[in-house]
């Protein structure tokens, strides 16, 4: 454990800003926030970050904001996001993160619902959909641009970020120290809007103690299972407006006294991992699926021993996930240790302790694949309403890929009579912002009703069986897990995305998005126009065969009897995926409802 840092810092810290300043004082000139500039990873030190945080806090109050006022952030992941977040809290205000993919309508909902009096935006490009929402809102008085913005666009005042980080840093620090002495763990830190898989996003009221409890539990797991080192580093990639990245990708490294590297893009993610050599990284299952396919395809292109070894690894993972591993698999596993795994670990930087999957269920075969190639993958579980981390797989507890591990230290979990997972403790939200009805629906006697169905295994690990509200109940009353079927479908090389339905119906049907590279390759090999492959009976038959391979491992009620093709991939841009890469079922059903209904004709 780094000098001057201990687990007791978390339960003793009165608020997130106090914890950060404690870390900044201890680490001083050591690098903290890092971005790629001119081909090099430039750094902002802990003490410089603290200086800017305090100055931002005082400038926000100088604009006329008052403690308790809400301030929105619209920015990609970058150092200023962290500085703005802490600066807002240091002013006694409340951070309102907003997704960079929001439309004007989305921004207006967040601004109006939260009553945000100011918004910080990183670029003129992101300001384009934001500013019309600011103009339409009746609450937002200030827009602060990390890039210069044109003044005179509405009734709001425009300010340059550069002015907010200038001034008397010593006086700002003194004022911040006096102010945060009155901020308690139960006080509101931020309002994080759920990504809206089932309708309009709701603002989750996250208090300081909620996030600090998460940090304490995560730090204890890291210390006990991996060792808390002097050079912890996180590569931040998921949107910071999502609770998972906000807590695990930003505040966990703050608590650990580690560095935060900000990834350049999805396209450069693999290169960034190799360059920055992170010790920990949080990722959603969809990215694991993409990464798995890329690793397999890269080995196949290399051919020879690399392709052969990767093929063996894929086979072992598939059989192991189904508890069918043989003595031969165990022998092959020993061969992979000195051959394939060192090369894969090098691609992940060589010092990675674990990749942590969260945000959606992970197919056990995906987990077994990464385990087989030598990358530690831990599946976690949580919700925005719980800080967000509830549980996580731990090597010390024995990793079972069909579970999400035991609850974090300090987290209470019990299973209701109907199988719903209930969560208690300081990590539970105080409710949704300005939505008492929705709050009362999920909070009862201090327990958060997660809406997830699950159970404990013999070792106290949580096994999620499905999402209560997404559960398919067919016309005979049988329950079917859509996530299970969909995740199995997308493991097939022919299928990139899938959504299945069957509620109150006699059988399950699916909507399929073929894998683009596979479809183009098939079209070329068969002399078919790539734009018309879905009309070709032979192409359809090939996809049908892929679905039937999945059906062979499903029960009778789970089998996908019929399917249709989607017109285009599910994406954030067409509002069919959330920014955290979960499918929006209601949006997809609204678009393809007639096509899916026709499958029952």
C-alpha positions in Angstrom: 0.0 0.0 0.0 1.4 3.4 -0.9 2.9 5.4 1.9 0.5 7.7 3.7 -2.6 5.9 2.3 -4.8 3.4 4.1 -8.2 1.8 3.8 -9.5 3.8 6.7 -9.2 6.9 4.5 -12.5 6.0 2.8 -14.9 5.5 5.7 -13.3 8.5 7.5 -13.5 10.9 4.6 -16.4 13.3 5.0 -16.8 13.8 1.2 -15.1 13.1 -2.1 -13.3 16.5 -2.4 -11.7 16.0 1.0 -10.4 12.6 -0.1 -9.0 14.0 -3.3 -7.2 16.9 -1.6 -5.7 14.5 0.9 -4.4 12.4 -2.0 -3.1 15.5 -3.8 -1.2 16.7 -0.7 0.4 13.3 -0.3 1.4 12.9 -3.9 2.3 16.4 -4.9 4.2 16.6 -8.2 3.6 13.0 -9.2 1.7 12.6 -12.4 -2.1 12.2 -12.2 -4.2 13.0 -15.3 -2.6 12.0 -18.6 -3.6 12.5 -22.3 -1.9 11.9 -25.6 -0.4 15.1 -27.1 1.9 15.2 -30.1 2.4 11.4 -29.8 3.4 11.6 -26.1 1.5 11.0 -22.9 1.5 14.4 -21.2 0.7 14.6 -17.5 -1.0 17.0 -15.0 0.3 16.5 -11.5 -1.8 16.0 -8.4 -0.9 19.4 -6.9 -1.6 21.2 -10.2 -5.0 19.4 -10.5 -5.8 20.5 -6.9 -4.9 24.1 -7.7 -7.2 24.1 -10.7 -10.0 22.4 -8.8 -10.0 25.0 -6.1 -9.9 27.9 -8.6 -12.8 26.5 -10.6 -14.8 26.2 -7.4 -14.3 29.9 -6.5 -15.0 31.1 -10.0 -18.3 29.2 -10.2 -19.4 30.9 -7.0 -18.2 34.3 -8.4 -20.6 33.8 -11.3 -23.5 33.8 -8.8 -23.9 30.1 -8.3 -24.8 28.9 -4.8 -24.1 25.7 -2.9 -26.7 23.1 -4.0 -27.0 24.5 -7.5 -26.6 22.0 -10.3 -23.9 22.3 -13.0 -23.9 20.0 -16.1 -20.8 18.7 -17.9 -20.9 17.8 -21.6 -17.5 16.6 -22.5 -15.5 13.6 -23.8 -13.2 11.9 -21.2 -10.3 14.3 -20.6 -8.5 15.9 -17.6 -10.9 18.9 -17.6 -13.8 16.5 -16.9 -12.3 15.4 -13.6 -11.2 18.9 -12.7 -14.7 20.3 -13.5 -16.4 17.5 -11.5 -14.3 18.1 -8.4 -14.5 21.8 -8.8 -18.3 21.8 -8.9 -18.4 19.6 -5.7 -15.7 21.9 -4.1 -18.1 24.8 -4.7 -20.8 22.9 -2.8 -22.7 22.5 -6.1 -23.9 19.3 -7.7 -22.5 17.7 -10.8 -24.9 16.7 -13.6 -23.0 14.6 -16.2 -24.6 14.5 -19.6 -23.7 12.1 -22.5 -21.8 13.5 -25.4 -24.2 11.6 -27.7 -27.3 13.4 -26.4 -29.6 15.1 -28.8 -31.0 18.5 -28.2 -34.2 16.9 -26.8 -32.0 14.7 -24.5 -30.1 17.8 -23.3 -33.3 19.7 -22.7 -34.7 16.9 -20.5 -31.5 16.8 -18.4 -31.3 20.6 -18.0 -34.9 21.1 -17.2 -35.3 18.1 -14.9 -32.2 18.9 -12.9 -32.6 22.6 -13.0 -29.0 23.1 -14.0 -27.9 26.7 -13.7 -24.7 26.3 -15.7 -23.2 23.9 -18.1 -19.5 23.2 -19.0 -19.0 22.0 -22.6 -15.7 20.9 -24.2 -16.1 21.9 -27.8 -18.0 23.8 -30.4 -19.1 20.5 -32.0 -20.6 19.3 -28.7 -22.2 22.7 -28.2 -24.2 22.4 -31.4 -26.9 20.2 -30.0 -26.5 21.6 -26.5 -27.0 25.3 -27.0 -30.5 25.1 -28.5 -31.5 23.2 -25.4 -29.9 25.8 -23.2 -31.9 28.5 -25.1 -35.2 26.6 -24.6 -34.5 25.9 -20.9 -35.7 28.3 -18.3 -32.9 27.6 -15.8 -29.5 27.6 -17.4 -27.8 31.0 -17.1 -24.1 30.2 -17.9 -22.3 28.2 -20.5 -18.6 27.6 -20.0 -16.6 26.5 -23.0 -13.3 24.6 -22.9 -13.0 26.0 -26.4 -14.0 29.6 -27.1 -17.7 29.9 -27.8 -19.5 32.7 -29.6 -21.3 35.1 -27.3 -24.7 36.5 -27.9 -26.4 33.2 -28.8 -29.1 33.5 -26.2 -30.0 34.9 -22.8 -27.2 32.9 -21.1 -23.7 34.3 -20.4 -20.7 32.6 -22.2 -17.4 32.1 -20.3 -14.0 30.7 -21.2 -12.7 27.8 -19.2 -9.2 29.3 -19.2 -10.3 32.1 -17.0 -11.7 29.7 -14.4 -8.3 28.1 -13.8 -6.5 31.4 -13.1 -6.1 33.4 -9.9 -4.9 33.2 -6.3 -4.7 29.5 -5.8 -3.7 29.8 -2.1 -6.8 31.9 -1.3 -9.0 29.5 -3.3 -7.7 26.5 -1.4 -8.4 28.2 1.9 -11.9 29.0 0.9 -12.5 25.4 -0.4 -11.2 23.9 2.8 -13.6 26.0 4.9 -16.5 25.2 2.7 -16.1 21.4 2.4 -15.7 21.1 6.1 -19.5 21.4 6.2 -20.2 18.9 3.4 -21.3 15.5 4.8 -21.3 12.0 3.4 -25.1 12.1 3.1 -25.0 15.3 1.0 -25.8 15.2 -2.7 -22.6 14.9 -4.9 -24.1 14.4 -8.3 -27.2 13.5 -10.3 -26.4 10.8 -12.8 -29.0 10.1 -15.4 -29.7 6.5 -16.3 -29.1 5.7 -19.9 -32.7 5.0 -20.6 -33.1 1.4 -21.8 -36.8 1.5 -21.1 -37.8 5.2 -21.5 -36.9 8.7 -20.4 -33.7 8.8 -18.2 -34.2 9.4 -14.5 -31.8 11.3 -12.4 -30.2 9.2 -9.7 -29.2 11.2 -6.6 -25.8 10.0 -5.7 -24.5 11.3 -2.3 -20.8 11.5 -1.3 -21.0 8.5 1.1 -22.6 6.4 -1.6 -19.5 6.7 -3.8 -17.0 6.6 -0.9 -18.6 3.2 0.2 -17.9 1.9 -3.2 -14.3 3.1 -3.1 -13.7 1.5 0.2 -15.1 -1.9 -0.9 -13.2 -1.8 -4.2 -9.9 -0.8 -2.5 -10.3 -3.6 0.0 -10.7 -6.1 -2.8 -7.7 -4.8 -4.6 -5.6 -4.8 -1.5 -6.5 -8.3 -0.4 -6.6 -10.0 -3.8 -3.9 -8.2 -5.9 -2.0 -5.8 -3.6 -2.3 -2.1 -3.7 0.8 -0.8 -5.4 2.6 2.6 -5.8 1.9 2.8 -9.5 -1.8 2.0 -10.0 -3.0 3.2 -13.4 -6.5 3.2 -15.1 -7.2 3.7 -18.7 -10.4 5.7 -18.9 -12.6 4.8 -21.9 -16.3 4.4 -21.0 -18.2 7.7 -20.8 -17.6 9.5 -17.5 -21.3 10.4 -17.6 -22.0 6.8 -16.8 -21.9 5.9 -13.1 -19.7 2.9 -13.7 -16.8 5.0 -15.2 -17.5 7.9 -12.9 -17.0 5.8 -9.8 -14.6 3.0 -11.0 -12.7 4.9 -13.7 -12.3 8.2 -11.9 -12.8 8.0 -8.2 -11.3 4.6 -7.7 -7.9 5.7 -9.0 -8.2 8.9 -7.0 -8.8 6.8 -3.9 -5.8 4.5 -4.8 -3.5 7.4 -5.6 -3.1 6.2 -9.1 -2.8 7.7 -12.6 -5.7 8.1 -15.0 -4.9 7.8 -18.7 -7.6 9.0 -21.1 -8.0 6.7 -24.2 -8.0 8.4 -27.6 -10.8 6.5 -29.2 -12.2 3.0 -29.8 -10.1 2.6 -32.8 -6.9 3.3 -30.8 -8.0 1.5 -27.7 -5.8 -1.5 -28.3 -2.7 0.6 -29.0 -3.5 2.8 -25.9 -3.7 -0.3 -23.7 -0.3 -1.4 -24.9 1.3 2.1 -24.4 -0.2 3.0 -21.1 0.2 -0.4 -19.4 -2.8 -0.1 -17.1 -3.1 -2.1 -13.9 -6.9 -2.0 -14.0 -9.5 -1.2 -16.5 -13.3 -1.2 -16.6 -15.1 -2.3 -19.7 -18.7 -3.3 -20.7 -19.5 -6.8 -22.2 -20.1 -5.5 -25.7 -16.5 -4.3 -25.9 -15.3 -7.6 -24.6 -17.2 -9.3 -27.4 -15.7 -7.0 -30.0 -12.2 -7.4 -28.5 -12.6 -11.2 -28.5 -13.5 -11.3 -32.2 -10.6 -9.0 -33.1 -8.1 -11.1 -31.2 -9.4 -14.3 -32.9 -9.3 -12.7 -36.4 -5.8 -11.3 -35.9 -4.5 -14.8 -35.0 -6.3 -16.3 -38.0 -4.6 -13.7 -40.3 -1.2 -14.6 -38.9 -1.9 -18.3 -39.6 0.4 -21.1 -38.6 1.0 -21.7 -34.9 -0.7 -18.5 -33.8 -4.0 -19.5 -35.5 -3.7 -23.1 -34.3 -3.1 -22.1 -30.7 -6.0 -19.5 -30.8 -8.3 -22.2 -32.2 -7.4 -24.4 -29.3 -8.0 -21.6 -26.8 -11.5 -20.9 -28.3 -12.4 -24.6 -28.1 -11.2 -24.9 -24.5 -13.2 -21.7 -23.5 -16.3 -23.0 -25.2 -16.2 -26.4 -23.5 -15.1 -25.0 -20.1 -18.1 -22.6 -20.1 -20.3 -25.6 -20.6 -18.5 -27.7 -18.0 -17.3 -30.1 -20.7 -13.5 -29.6 -20.4 -11.6 -32.8 -20.9 -8.2 -34.1 -19.8 -6.9 -33.2 -23.3 -8.1 -29.6 -22.7 -6.2 -29.4 -19.5 -3.0 -30.7 -21.2 -3.5 -28.1 -24.0 -4.0 -25.4 -21.4 -0.5 -26.2 -20.1 0.8 -25.7 -23.6 -0.8 -22.3 -23.9 0.9 -21.0 -20.8 4.4 -20.5 -22.3 3.3 -19.9 -25.9 0.1 -17.8 -26.4 -0.5 -16.2 -23.0 2.8 -14.1 -22.7 2.1 -12.6 -26.1 -1.5 -11.7 -25.2 -0.4 -10.2 -21.8 2.2 -8.1 -23.6 -0.6 -6.7 -25.8 -2.4 -5.6 -22.6 0.7 -3.8 -21.3 2.2 -6.6 -19.3 1.1 -5.4 -15.8 -2.7 -5.7 -16.0 -4.2 -7.1 -12.8 -7.7 -7.4 -14.2 -10.2 -6.2 -16.6 -13.5 -5.6 -14.8 -16.8 -6.2 -16.8 -19.9 -4.4 -15.7 -23.0 -2.6 -17.0 -24.7 -5.7 -18.5 -24.5 -9.5 -18.2 -21.4 -11.2 -19.5 -21.6 -14.5 -21.4 -19.6 -17.0 -19.4 -17.9 -18.2 -22.6 -16.5 -14.7 -23.1 -15.1 -14.8 -19.6 -13.6 -18.2 -20.1 -12.0 -17.1 -23.4 -10.1 -14.3 -21.7 -9.2 -16.6 -18.8 -7.9 -19.1 -21.3 -5.7 -16.6 -23.1 -4.2 -15.4 -19.9 -6.1 -12.2 -19.1 -7.8 -11.9 -15.7 -11.4 -10.9 -16.3 -13.7 -10.1 -13.3 -17.4 -9.7 -13.8 -19.0 -7.1 -11.5 -22.6 -6.2 -10.9 -24.3 -3.0 -9.9 -26.7 -0.2 -10.8 -26.5 3.6 -11.0 -28.8 3.5 -8.0 -26.2 1.7 -5.9 -23.1 3.8 -6.5 -22.9 1.7 -8.8 -20.9 -1.4 -7.6 -22.7 -4.1 -5.6 -20.5 -7.1 -6.1 -17.5 -8.4 -8.1 -15.8 -11.7 -8.8 -12.7 -12.1 -6.6 -9.8 -14.5 -7.1 -9.7 -15.0 -3.3 -13.4 -16.2 -3.4 -12.9 -18.4 -6.4 -13.9 -17.0 -9.8 -17.0 -18.5 -11.3 -17.9 -17.0 -14.7 -21.6 -17.7 -14.3 -21.7 -15.4 -11.2 -20.9 -11.8 -10.4 -19.0 -12.6 -7.2 -19.8 -11.9 -3.6 -21.1 -8.5 -2.4 -18.4 -5.9 -1.8 -17.4 -5.3 1.8 -20.0 -3.0 3.4 -22.8 -4.0 1.0 -25.9 -5.9 2.2 -27.7 -8.2 -0.3 -30.7 -10.4 0.2 -33.0 -12.3 -2.1 -36.7 -11.5 -1.9 -39.3 -14.3 -2.1 -39.9 -13.7 -5.8 -36.2 -13.9 -6.5 -35.5 -10.2 -6.8 -32.1 -9.0 -5.5 -32.4 -6.4 -2.8 -29.5 -4.2 -1.7 -28.9 -2.2 1.5 -26.3 0.0 3.0 -24.8 3.5 2.5 -24.3 2.8 -1.2 -28.1 3.0 -1.8 -29.3 6.2 -3.5 -31.6 8.6 -1.6 -34.0 8.5 -4.6 -34.5 9.9 -8.1 -34.3 13.6 -8.6 -37.7 15.3 -8.5 -39.5 11.9 -9.0 -41.0 10.7 -5.7 -43.2 8.1 -7.5 -40.3 6.3 -9.2 -38.3 6.5 -5.9 -41.1 4.9 -3.9 -41.3 2.1 -6.5 -37.8 0.9 -5.9 -37.0 2.0 -2.3 -38.7 0.1 0.6 -37.5 0.3 4.2 -34.0 1.2 3.2 -33.7 -1.6 0.6 -33.1 -1.0 -3.1 -35.3 -3.3 -5.2 -32.9 -3.8 -8.2 -35.4 -5.4 -10.6 -32.8 -8.2 -11.2 -33.6 -11.8 -10.5 -30.8 -13.8 -8.9 -29.6 -16.3 -6.2 -26.5 -17.0 -4.1 -24.4 -20.0 -4.9 -22.9 -22.3 -2.2 -19.9 -19.9 -1.8 -22.0 -16.7 -1.4 -21.5 -15.5 -4.9 -24.4 -13.8 -6.6 -25.8 -15.4 -9.8 -28.0 -13.2 -12.0 -30.6 -15.1 -13.8 -32.4 -12.2 -15.5 -33.7 -8.7 -15.5 -37.1 -8.8 -13.9 -38.7 -6.3 -16.3 -37.1 -7.8 -19.4 -38.0 -11.4 -18.6 -39.9 -13.0 -21.4 -43.0 -14.9 -20.2 -44.4 -17.0 -23.0 -48.1 -17.8 -23.5 -47.7 -20.9 -21.4 -46.2 -19.0 -18.4 -42.6 -20.2 -19.0 -39.8 -17.7 -18.2 -37.0 -17.1 -20.8 -33.9 -14.9 -20.3 -33.5 -12.7 -23.4 -30.0 -11.7 -22.4 -28.8 -15.3 -22.2 -30.1 -16.1 -25.7 -28.8 -12.9 -27.2 -25.3 -13.3 -25.8 -25.1 -16.8 -27.2 -26.2 -15.6 -30.6 -23.6 -12.9 -30.8 -20.8 -15.4 -30.1 -21.4 -16.8 -33.6 -19.1 -15.3 -36.2 -22.0 -14.6 -38.5 -24.0 -12.5 -36.0 -22.9 -9.1 -34.7 -26.1 -8.1 -32.7 -29.3 -9.7 -31.8 -32.6 -9.0 -29.9 -35.1 -11.7 -29.1 -38.8 -11.3 -28.1 -41.6 -13.7 -27.1 -43.6 -12.2 -24.3 -47.1 -13.8 -24.2 -46.2 -15.5 -27.5 -46.0 -19.3 -28.3 -42.2 -19.2 -29.1 -39.2 -16.9 -29.3 -38.2 -15.0 -32.4 -35.2 -12.9 -33.1 -34.0 -9.7 -34.9 -30.5 -10.2 -36.3 -27.7 -7.9 -37.4 -25.2 -9.9 -39.4 -21.5 -9.4 -38.8 -20.4 -6.8 -41.4 -17.0 -8.3 -42.2 -18.4 -11.8 -42.5 -21.3 -10.7 -44.7 -19.0 -8.8 -47.0 -16.7 -11.8 -47.3 -19.6 -14.1 -48.0 -21.0 -11.8 -50.6 -17.6 -11.6 -52.4 -17.2 -15.4 -52.3 -20.7 -16.0 -53.7 -20.8 -13.1 -56.3 -23.6 -11.3 -54.5 -24.0 -7.5 -54.2 -23.0 -6.8 -50.5 -26.0 -4.4 -50.2 -28.4 -7.2 -51.1 -27.1 -10.2 -49.2 -30.1 -10.2 -46.9 -32.4 -10.9 -49.8 -30.3 -13.9 -50.9 -31.8 -17.3 -49.7 -28.4 -18.9 -49.4 -27.2 -16.1 -47.1 -30.4 -16.4 -45.0 -29.8 -20.1 -44.8 -26.3 -19.6 -43.5 -27.5 -17.3 -40.7 -30.2 -19.8 -40.0 -27.5 -22.5 -39.5 -25.7 -20.2 -37.0 -28.9 -19.7 -35.0 -29.5 -23.5 -35.1 -26.0 -24.1 -33.6 -27.1 -21.9 -30.7 -30.5 -23.6 -30.5 -28.7 -26.9 -30.0 -27.6 -25.7 -26.5 -30.9 -24.1 -25.6 -34.0 -25.6 -24.0 -37.2 -26.0 -26.0 -38.8 -22.8 -24.7 -35.6 -20.8 -25.4 -35.0 -21.8 -29.0 -35.2 -19.1 -31.6 -37.8 -20.4 -34.0 -37.9 -17.7 -36.6 -35.9 -14.5 -37.3 -35.7 -11.3 -39.4 -32.9 -9.1 -40.3 -32.5 -5.5 -39.0 -32.0 -2.7 -41.6 -28.9 -1.5 -39.9 -26.8 -2.1 -36.8 -28.2 -1.1 -33.4 -26.2 2.1 -32.6 -26.1 5.1 -30.2 -26.7 7.3 -33.2 -30.1 5.7 -34.1 -31.0 5.6 -30.4 -31.1 1.8 -30.4 -28.2 1.5 -28.0 -27.4 3.4 -24.8 -24.1 5.2 -24.5 -23.0 2.3 -22.3 -23.8 -0.1 -25.3 -26.9 -1.8 -24.0 -29.7 -2.3 -26.5 -32.8 -0.1 -26.1 -35.5 -2.7 -26.4 -38.4 -0.3 -26.5 -36.8 1.7 -29.4 -36.0 -1.5 -31.4 -39.5 -2.9 -30.9 -41.1 0.4 -31.9 -39.1 0.4 -35.2 -39.4 -3.3 -36.1 -42.6 -4.2 -34.4 -44.5 -5.1 -37.6 -41.6 -7.2 -38.9 -41.4 -9.1 -35.7 -45.1 -9.6 -35.4 -45.1 -11.0 -38.9 -42.9 -13.9 -37.7 -45.8 -15.2 -35.7 -48.1 -15.1 -38.8 
